[in-house]
Amino acid sequence: MVDMKRTILQRNIEIGNWVALGIILALSFLFLSGRFALGVLLGGLVSIVNFYWLSRDLKGALVRHADRAKPFMMVKFYIRFIVTGAVLFVFITRAPIDIFGLVLGLSVVVINVIVTVVGSNLKNPLRRFRKKNASLFIAR
């Protein structure tokens, strides 16, 4: 049952990432410049792709490389970090984007994870106490 809840939560986060990016992007197009909206779009795409990439790496580390998961994840982390840095460098130096829009777009996943987890815990906060766990906000 716990694995099913994690799958549902992860799916909600993944769907919410696209919804949050769409809402922020629409508001940017309506009320701000096209450069800002392009920054939001590119930053949001980078953060969502990074989220999927991390999810795939974690599944691979825990399923295929369980005996050496930590070194596997460290190598994958540095690869992801370097690729993301190179992509952001190209966006900042070559694309006509607003840097604040890019930062907002990069924050889409973080904002969505916070909203989704807090929202799912506020739906039924007393379920944590029934399981003899006094925390309202720590998901299991």
N, C-alpha and C positions, 0 to 999 in steps of 0.2 A: 504493500500500500504506500509506503514512503517513496519508493521509486516512481510510482505513478504520479504522486503529487509533485515531485521534482520535474517530471516531464511536462506536466501541465503548466507549472510555473515557468519553466524555460520557454515553452511555446507561447505563453502570454507575454513574456518579455520580448521574444522575437517579433511577435505581431505588433506589440506596443512600440518597438523601435521604429518600425515603418510608419505607424500612425503618428507618432510624435514628430518624426522627420517631416511627414506631409503637412501637419498642422503648422509647425514652425516655418516651413518653406512657404506655405500659402500666406501666412501672416507677413513674412519677409517680402514677398512679391507685392502684396497689397500696400504695405505701409512704409517700406524701405526701398533702397535702390536695388537695381539688378545685380550690381557687384556684390552687395551684401547677401542677396538670395543665392547667388552662385557659390559664395563662400559657405553658406549654410548647407547647400546641396553637397558640395565636395567633401566638407568636413563630416557631414552625416554619413555619407557613403563610406568614407574611410573608417569611421568608428564602427559602423555596422559590419563591414567586412572583417574588421579586426575581431569583433565579437564572435562571428561565425568561425573564424580561423582559430581563435582560442578554444572554442567549444570542440572543434574537430581534433585539435592537438591534445586536449584533456582526455577525450574518449580514447584516442590512440595510445596515450601514455598509460591509462588505467586498464585497457583491454589487452593490447599487444605487448606493451613494454612494462608490465607491472613490476618486474624485478628491478628495473633501472629507470623508474619513472622520473625521479628528480633530475638526473643528468639529461634525460631526454627533454624534459620541459625547459631546462635552462638553455639548452641549445636552441630549441624552438622559440623561446622568449627572445633571445638575441637576434635570431633571424627575423622574427616579426618586428622587433624594435628597429632594426636597420632598414628593412623594407618600408615600414611606415614613415620613418624619418626621411628617407629618400623621396618618397611620394609627396610628403608635405613640403619638402624643400623645392621640388619642382612646382607644386601648386603656388607656393609663396613667391617664387622668383619668376615664373613664366605665365601664370594665369592671371587675368584681370579680376582678382577677388578682393574683398574686404577682409582684413585679418580678424576683425571681431566677429564677422559672420562665420569664418572658418572655425574659430574657437567655440562659438555657439553650436555649430554643427558637430564638432568633435565631442561636445558634451551631451549629445542626444541620448546615447546609451546610458550614461551615468544618471541623467535625469529620469529616464524611463525606468531603470532598475529601482531607483529609490521610490518612485511613485507606485510601481507595481508591487513591490514587497510590502511597503507600508499599507497600501490599499488592501492587499490580501490579508494582512494581519488585522486590519481594522474591521473587516467583514464580520469576523467572529472572534473577538479578542479573548473570550473566556475559554476557548478550546485549549489554550495553553495551560490554564490552571487545572482543567480536568485531567490532563496528562501528567500532573504533578510537576509541572515546569512553571516557575514563577515569572518567566520572562514573557513580555508581550510581543517583543520584536525580533527575537532570534528564531529563525526558521530552521527546521530540522529536515 
